[in-house]
Amino acid sequence: MSIVAAIAQIRHELPSTVELVAVSKFKPVEDIRQAYEAGQRAFGENRPQELALKAQQLPADIQWHFIGHLQTNKVKLILPHVALIQSVDSEHLLAEIDKQARALGRTVDILLEVHIARETTKQGLLPEEAEALARHIADYPNVRLRGVMGMATFTDDTDEVRREFRTLKALSQKLSDIPDCDQVSMGMSGDWRIAVEEGTTIVRIGSFIFGKRN
């Protein structure tokens, strides 16, 4: 399936309330341009240098989402370009984003990454840690908390995936009293339809659009 056809198929299935982020990590600029010409504007990257380089080569109205593990010493690289950092997984990182955003004179939108999967290799805060951090987000005036992000276990057990997504959605609902904190990013190429059923507002889809990584 072509990039254009894949985007059209996803858009046909996605409710209007769910944003599609096309995960373009490791993919060439030409592929991203094809998706852009099909009307896609939000793209996800997980390497700071790659995001910064692509941002300089592609149209300025692209909304770049950083979705990978972010080291504090790389925050400065992405902040001029990024619309949303989806993977804030520590207070240390949050403080650095706030500091660098203040230096740029901007407010940066973020999601707290929450560990909901069985796999210990996945990053993220425990749900109770994420809630505690969210409760004093006002200490970081150059950061705007938009919601939470999580990755389900890579498994064929759809009941397990559903349970994990429900954990994230329940946390999101607990945080709904925080202004602007209404986004849930869950669901990737293999499980995005389940995520939609469980109330996600953002899906992150890569291989379904761009094909498997080489």
Buried (B, 14 or more C-beta within 10 A) or exposed (E): EEBBEBBEEBBEEBEEEBBBBBBBBBBEEEBBBBBBEBEBBBBBBBBBEBBBBBBEEBEEEBBBBBBBBBEBEBBBBBBEBBBBBBBBBBBEBBBBBBBBBBEEEEBBBBBBBBBBBEEEEBBBBEBEBBBEBBEEBEEBEBBBBBBBBBBBBBBEEEEBBBBBBEBBBEBBEBBEEBEEBEBBBBBBBBBBBBBBEBBBBBBBBBEBBBBEEE
